[in-house]
């Protein structure tokens, strides 16, 4: 499960390559266009979106872990 959540970052980075090569409209193509045009605000916005989406997925994974594997228990302090 952990490797599946971490592979989300690889999928997001691979989207840039696939969308540029095949000409699909999407976040990856927008990021490539922003990089070639030196549009720093769009680059920062897309980077923030990617980082936050990966952070939310990792948080959700941490919250779901005790339901998936009953051996994991969180102790209250």
N, CA, C and O atoms as CSV, one atom per row, in Angstrom:
chain,resi,resn,atom,element,x,y,z
A,1,UNK,N,N,0.821,-1.200,0.000
A,1,UNK,CA,C,0.000,0.000,0.000
A,1,UNK,C,C,0.859,1.254,0.000
A,1,UNK,O,O,0.538,2.244,-0.659
A,2,UNK,N,N,1.958,1.199,0.751
A,2,UNK,CA,C,2.823,2.377,0.809
A,2,UNK,C,C,3.445,2.656,-0.540
A,2,UNK,O,O,3.498,3.806,-0.976
A,3,UNK,N,N,3.917,1.618,-1.205
A,3,UNK,CA,C,4.537,1.833,-2.516
A,3,UNK,C,C,3.515,2.303,-3.537
A,3,UNK,O,O,3.856,3.042,-4.461
A,4,UNK,N,N,2.273,1.885,-3.382
A,4,UNK,CA,C,1.222,2.356,-4.286
A,4,UNK,C,C,0.974,3.848,-4.108
A,4,UNK,O,O,0.791,4.572,-5.087
A,5,UNK,N,N,0.968,4.306,-2.868
A,5,UNK,CA,C,0.754,5.731,-2.614
A,5,UNK,C,C,1.953,6.561,-3.064
A,5,UNK,O,O,1.791,7.668,-3.576
A,6,UNK,N,N,3.156,6.022,-2.871
A,6,UNK,CA,C,4.347,6.754,-3.289
A,6,UNK,C,C,4.454,6.802,-4.811
A,6,UNK,O,O,4.988,7.763,-5.364
A,7,UNK,N,N,3.955,5.778,-5.487
A,7,UNK,CA,C,4.032,5.767,-6.948
A,7,UNK,C,C,3.130,6.828,-7.583
A,7,UNK,O,O,3.222,7.079,-8.784
A,8,UNK,N,N,2.267,7.446,-6.791
A,8,UNK,CA,C,1.451,8.542,-7.309
A,8,UNK,C,C,2.323,9.664,-7.850
A,8,UNK,O,O,1.979,10.285,-8.856
A,9,UNK,N,N,3.447,9.930,-7.194
A,9,UNK,CA,C,4.342,10.979,-7.674
A,9,UNK,C,C,4.950,10.607,-9.018
A,9,UNK,O,O,5.166,11.483,-9.855
A,10,UNK,N,N,5.228,9.334,-9.241
A,10,UNK,CA,C,5.743,8.908,-10.531
A,10,UNK,C,C,4.694,9.044,-11.625
A,10,UNK,O,O,5.017,9.379,-12.764
A,11,UNK,N,N,3.449,8.786,-11.280
A,11,UNK,CA,C,2.369,8.935,-12.248
A,11,UNK,C,C,2.194,10.401,-12.633
A,11,UNK,O,O,1.991,10.726,-13.802
A,12,UNK,N,N,2.274,11.279,-11.638
A,12,UNK,CA,C,2.125,12.704,-11.923
A,12,UNK,C,C,3.281,13.215,-12.778
A,12,UNK,O,O,3.069,14.033,-13.673
A,13,UNK,N,N,4.494,12.746,-12.517
A,13,UNK,CA,C,5.618,13.206,-13.324
A,13,UNK,C,C,5.585,12.582,-14.712
A,13,UNK,O,O,6.036,13.202,-15.675
A,14,UNK,N,N,5.066,11.379,-14.830
A,14,UNK,CA,C,4.943,10.749,-16.136
A,14,UNK,C,C,3.865,11.386,-16.986
A,14,UNK,O,O,3.891,11.269,-18.212
A,15,UNK,N,N,2.919,12.059,-16.353
A,15,UNK,CA,C,1.851,12.720,-17.096
A,15,UNK,C,C,2.407,13.829,-17.977
A,15,UNK,O,O,1.892,14.072,-19.069
A,16,UNK,N,N,3.440,14.494,-17.517
A,16,UNK,CA,C,4.046,15.563,-18.321
A,16,UNK,C,C,4.592,14.981,-19.613
A,16,UNK,O,O,4.344,15.524,-20.689
A,17,UNK,N,N,5.318,13.900,-19.523
A,17,UNK,CA,C,5.927,13.282,-20.689
A,17,UNK,C,C,4.874,12.769,-21.666
A,17,UNK,O,O,4.978,13.016,-22.868
A,18,UNK,N,N,3.877,12.068,-21.176
A,18,UNK,CA,C,2.842,11.500,-22.040
A,18,UNK,C,C,2.024,12.598,-22.705
A,18,UNK,O,O,1.735,12.515,-23.899
A,19,UNK,N,N,1.653,13.615,-21.957
A,19,UNK,CA,C,0.814,14.671,-22.525
A,19,UNK,C,C,1.564,15.511,-23.545
A,19,UNK,O,O,0.968,15.978,-24.516
A,20,UNK,N,N,2.853,15.709,-23.344
A,20,UNK,CA,C,3.628,16.489,-24.320
A,20,UNK,C,C,3.839,15.687,-25.588
A,20,UNK,O,O,3.700,16.226,-26.686
A,21,UNK,N,N,4.171,14.414,-25.462
A,21,UNK,CA,C,4.442,13.597,-26.651
A,21,UNK,C,C,3.185,13.392,-27.490
A,21,UNK,O,O,3.230,13.538,-28.712
A,22,UNK,N,N,2.071,13.059,-26.857
A,22,UNK,CA,C,0.848,12.761,-27.593
A,22,UNK,C,C,-0.074,13.962,-27.772
A,22,UNK,O,O,-1.099,13.856,-28.446
A,23,UNK,N,N,0.272,15.091,-27.185
A,23,UNK,CA,C,-0.508,16.313,-27.379
A,23,UNK,C,C,-1.823,16.332,-26.630
A,23,UNK,O,O,-2.752,17.029,-27.038
A,24,UNK,N,N,-1.925,15.589,-25.552
A,24,UNK,CA,C,-3.142,15.605,-24.746
A,24,UNK,C,C,-3.214,16.896,-23.940
A,24,UNK,O,O,-2.202,17.332,-23.390
A,25,UNK,N,N,-4.388,17.516,-23.860
A,25,UNK,CA,C,-4.512,18.684,-22.977
A,25,UNK,C,C,-4.652,18.215,-21.528
A,25,UNK,O,O,-5.436,17.316,-21.227
A,26,UNK,N,N,-3.893,18.828,-20.655
A,26,UNK,CA,C,-3.959,18.447,-19.258
A,26,UNK,C,C,-2.957,19.221,-18.435
A,26,UNK,O,O,-2.343,20.174,-18.917
A,27,UNK,N,N,-2.793,18.809,-17.189
A,27,UNK,CA,C,-1.899,19.504,-16.266
A,27,UNK,C,C,-0.448,19.372,-16.717
A,27,UNK,O,O,0.325,20.324,-16.604
A,28,UNK,N,N,-0.070,18.193,-17.229
A,28,UNK,CA,C,1.302,17.996,-17.684
A,28,UNK,C,C,1.646,18.872,-18.871
A,28,UNK,O,O,2.729,19.455,-18.923
A,29,UNK,N,N,0.738,18.970,-19.821
A,29,UNK,CA,C,0.966,19.833,-20.980
A,29,UNK,C,C,0.996,21.301,-20.561
A,29,UNK,O,O,1.791,22.081,-21.085
A,30,UNK,N,N,0.140,21.677,-19.626
A,30,UNK,CA,C,0.136,23.046,-19.111
A,30,UNK,C,C,1.443,23.366,-18.401
A,30,UNK,O,O,1.976,24.466,-18.544
A,31,UNK,N,N,1.962,22.408,-17.635
A,31,UNK,CA,C,3.238,22.613,-16.956
A,31,UNK,C,C,4.373,22.774,-17.959
A,31,UNK,O,O,5.230,23.641,-17.785
A,32,UNK,N,N,4.391,21.955,-19.003
A,32,UNK,CA,C,5.430,22.070,-20.020
A,32,UNK,C,C,5.362,23.422,-20.729
A,32,UNK,O,O,6.393,24.048,-20.974
A,33,UNK,N,N,4.158,23.868,-21.056
A,33,UNK,CA,C,3.991,25.169,-21.703
A,33,UNK,C,C,4.440,26.294,-20.785
A,33,UNK,O,O,5.064,27.253,-21.240
A,34,UNK,N,N,4.131,26.188,-19.503
A,34,UNK,CA,C,4.538,27.215,-18.540
A,34,UNK,C,C,6.056,27.250,-18.388
A,34,UNK,O,O,6.637,28.326,-18.249
A,35,UNK,N,N,6.701,26.087,-18.412
A,35,UNK,CA,C,8.159,26.045,-18.302
A,35,UNK,C,C,8.810,26.668,-19.526
A,35,UNK,O,O,9.771,27.426,-19.399
A,36,UNK,N,N,8.296,26.356,-20.708
A,36,UNK,CA,C,8.892,26.923,-21.925
A,36,UNK,C,C,8.645,28.422,-22.046
A,36,UNK,O,O,9.432,29.126,-22.678
A,37,UNK,N,N,7.556,28.923,-21.444
A,37,UNK,CA,C,7.248,30.355,-21.506
A,37,UNK,C,C,7.717,31.120,-20.278
A,37,UNK,O,O,7.457,32.318,-20.167
A,38,UNK,N,N,8.403,30.453,-19.353
A,38,UNK,CA,C,8.879,31.061,-18.110
A,38,UNK,C,C,7.746,31.716,-17.314
A,38,UNK,O,O,7.904,32.822,-16.797
A,39,UNK,N,N,6.627,31.041,-17.221
A,39,UNK,CA,C,5.481,31.529,-16.458
A,39,UNK,C,C,5.572,30.953,-15.047
A,39,UNK,O,O,5.038,29.880,-14.765
A,40,UNK,N,N,6.251,31.676,-14.174
A,40,UNK,CA,C,6.598,31.163,-12.854
A,40,UNK,C,C,5.393,30.950,-11.952
A,40,UNK,O,O,5.396,30.029,-11.135
A,41,UNK,N,N,4.371,31.772,-12.079
A,41,UNK,CA,C,3.199,31.616,-11.220
A,41,UNK,C,C,2.450,30.314,-11.534
A,41,UNK,O,O,1.975,29.633,-10.625
A,42,UNK,N,N,2.350,29.978,-12.802
A,42,UNK,CA,C,1.682,28.727,-13.176
A,42,UNK,C,C,2.522,27.529,-12.726
A,42,UNK,O,O,1.977,26.535,-12.245
A,43,UNK,N,N,3.845,27.622,-12.880
A,43,UNK,CA,C,4.734,26.546,-12.431
A,43,UNK,C,C,4.583,26.334,-10.927
A,43,UNK,O,O,4.489,25.196,-10.467
A,44,UNK,N,N,4.561,27.417,-10.163
A,44,UNK,CA,C,4.410,27.300,-8.714
A,44,UNK,C,C,3.042,26.733,-8.338
A,44,UNK,O,O,2.933,25.931,-7.410
A,45,UNK,N,N,2.010,27.146,-9.050
A,45,UNK,CA,C,0.663,26.647,-8.766
A,45,UNK,C,C,0.528,25.157,-9.036
A,45,UNK,O,O,-0.051,24.430,-8.230
A,46,UNK,N,N,1.057,24.698,-10.164
A,46,UNK,CA,C,0.977,23.276,-10.493
A,46,UNK,C,C,1.827,22.463,-9.524
A,46,UNK,O,O,1.416,21.385,-9.097
A,47,UNK,N,N,3.010,22.971,-9.172
A,47,UNK,CA,C,3.862,22.275,-8.217
A,47,UNK,C,C,3.179,22.177,-6.859
A,47,UNK,O,O,3.230,21.130,-6.215
A,48,UNK,N,N,2.541,23.254,-6.419
A,48,UNK,CA,C,1.803,23.236,-5.154
A,48,UNK,C,C,0.664,22.230,-5.205
A,48,UNK,O,O,0.433,21.505,-4.237
A,49,UNK,N,N,-0.045,22.180,-6.319
A,49,UNK,CA,C,-1.140,21.227,-6.490
A,49,UNK,C,C,-0.634,19.791,-6.397
A,49,UNK,O,O,-1.258,18.959,-5.738
A,50,UNK,N,N,0.480,19.493,-7.043
A,50,UNK,CA,C,1.030,18.141,-7.030
A,50,UNK,C,C,1.490,17.766,-5.617
A,50,UNK,O,O,1.221,16.660,-5.149
A,51,UNK,N,N,2.179,18.684,-4.943
A,51,UNK,CA,C,2.675,18.406,-3.594
A,51,UNK,C,C,1.511,18.200,-2.623
A,51,UNK,O,O,1.546,17.286,-1.799
A,52,UNK,N,N,0.496,19.033,-2.716
A,52,UNK,CA,C,-0.658,18.878,-1.822
A,52,UNK,C,C,-1.431,17.598,-2.103
A,52,UNK,O,O,-1.901,16.949,-1.169
A,53,UNK,N,N,-1.570,17.224,-3.363
A,53,UNK,CA,C,-2.295,15.995,-3.677
A,53,UNK,C,C,-1.550,14.770,-3.158
A,53,UNK,O,O,-2.174,13.834,-2.659
A,54,UNK,N,N,-0.224,14.766,-3.270
A,54,UNK,CA,C,0.553,13.651,-2.735
A,54,UNK,C,C,0.473,13.643,-1.209
A,54,UNK,O,O,0.396,12.575,-0.602
A,55,UNK,N,N,0.488,14.808,-0.591
A,55,UNK,CA,C,0.365,14.891,0.865
A,55,UNK,C,C,-0.977,14.386,1.353
A,55,UNK,O,O,-1.041,13.705,2.377
A,56,UNK,N,N,-2.045,14.702,0.647
A,56,UNK,CA,C,-3.379,14.231,1.045
A,56,UNK,C,C,-3.473,12.721,0.897
A,56,UNK,O,O,-4.063,12.050,1.743
A,57,UNK,N,N,-2.897,12.182,-0.169
A,57,UNK,CA,C,-2.927,10.731,-0.359
A,57,UNK,C,C,-2.137,10.030,0.740
A,57,UNK,O,O,-2.575,9.000,1.253
A,58,UNK,N,N,-0.985,10.572,1.107
A,58,UNK,CA,C,-0.193,9.952,2.176
A,58,UNK,C,C,-0.908,10.053,3.524
A,58,UNK,O,O,-0.844,9.115,4.319
A,59,UNK,N,N,-1.586,11.167,3.798
A,59,UNK,CA,C,-2.365,11.301,5.026
A,59,UNK,C,C,-3.511,10.301,5.058
A,59,UNK,O,O,-3.762,9.668,6.084
A,60,UNK,N,N,-4.202,10.161,3.940
A,60,UNK,CA,C,-5.299,9.195,3.870
A,60,UNK,C,C,-4.786,7.779,4.078
A,60,UNK,O,O,-5.448,6.965,4.722
A,61,UNK,N,N,-3.615,7.484,3.539
A,61,UNK,CA,C,-3.033,6.161,3.733
A,61,UNK,C,C,-2.712,5.921,5.205
A,61,UNK,O,O,-2.963,4.832,5.722
A,62,UNK,N,N,-2.164,6.921,5.878
A,62,UNK,CA,C,-1.870,6.771,7.305
A,62,UNK,C,C,-3.137,6.564,8.133
A,62,UNK,O,O,-3.107,5.844,9.131
A,63,UNK,N,N,-4.230,7.174,7.741
A,63,UNK,CA,C,-5.480,7.011,8.480
A,63,UNK,C,C,-6.155,5.677,8.197
A,63,UNK,O,O,-6.886,5.161,9.042
A,64,UNK,N,N,-5.919,5.114,7.017
A,64,UNK,CA,C,-6.568,3.861,6.631
A,64,UNK,C,C,-5.742,2.640,7.042
A,64,UNK,O,O,-6.269,1.529,7.101
A,65,UNK,N,N,-4.459,2.836,7.326
A,65,UNK,CA,C,-3.582,1.720,7.669
A,65,UNK,C,C,-4.125,0.818,8.779
A,65,UNK,O,O,-4.086,-0.401,8.611
A,66,UNK,N,N,-4.626,1.335,9.896
A,66,UNK,CA,C,-5.143,0.422,10.942
A,66,UNK,C,C,-6.345,-0.401,10.484
A,66,UNK,O,O,-6.586,-1.482,11.021
A,67,UNK,N,N,-7.089,0.080,9.519
A,67,UNK,CA,C,-8.226,-0.693,9.005
A,67,UNK,C,C,-7.761,-1.810,8.085
A,67,UNK,O,O,-8.384,-2.871,8.026
A,68,UNK,N,N,-6.660,-1.573,7.360
A,68,UNK,CA,C,-6.147,-2.572,6.429
A,68,UNK,C,C,-5.397,-3.671,7.172
A,68,UNK,O,O,-5.605,-4.855,6.907
A,69,UNK,N,N,-4.537,-3.290,8.090
A,69,UNK,CA,C,-3.704,-4.238,8.826
A,69,UNK,C,C,-4.027,-4.115,10.315
A,69,UNK,O,O,-3.639,-3.129,10.941
A,70,UNK,N,N,-4.714,-5.075,10.885
A,70,UNK,CA,C,-5.126,-4.949,12.287
A,70,UNK,C,C,-3.957,-5.031,13.278
A,70,UNK,O,O,-4.146,-4.719,14.454
A,71,UNK,N,N,-2.766,-5.435,12.848
A,71,UNK,CA,C,-1.608,-5.476,13.742
A,71,UNK,C,C,-1.113,-4.090,14.087
A,71,UNK,O,O,-0.405,-3.916,15.079
A,72,UNK,N,N,-1.471,-3.101,13.289
A,72,UNK,CA,C,-1.032,-1.728,13.527
A,72,UNK,C,C,-2.023,-1.051,14.462
A,72,UNK,O,O,-3.215,-0.980,14.164
A,73,UNK,N,N,-1.542,-0.566,15.567
A,73,UNK,CA,C,-2.368,0.153,16.523
A,73,UNK,C,C,-1.672,1.432,16.903
A,73,UNK,O,O,-0.462,1.447,17.129
A,74,UNK,N,N,-2.427,2.503,16.974
A,74,UNK,CA,C,-1.883,3.779,17.424
A,74,UNK,C,C,-2.222,3.956,18.897
A,74,UNK,O,O,-3.375,3.812,19.302
A,75,UNK,N,N,-1.222,4.262,19.677
A,75,UNK,CA,C,-1.448,4.458,21.110
A,75,UNK,C,C,-1.771,5.915,21.389
A,75,UNK,O,O,-1.209,6.827,20.782
A,76,UNK,N,N,-2.678,6.108,22.312
A,76,UNK,CA,C,-3.006,7.463,22.712
A,76,UNK,C,C,-2.106,7.869,23.864
A,76,UNK,O,O,-1.844,7.090,24.782
A,77,UNK,N,N,-1.645,9.095,23.793
A,77,UNK,CA,C,-0.653,9.580,24.629
A,77,UNK,C,C,-0.721,9.872,26.016
A,77,UNK,O,O,0.271,10.302,26.605
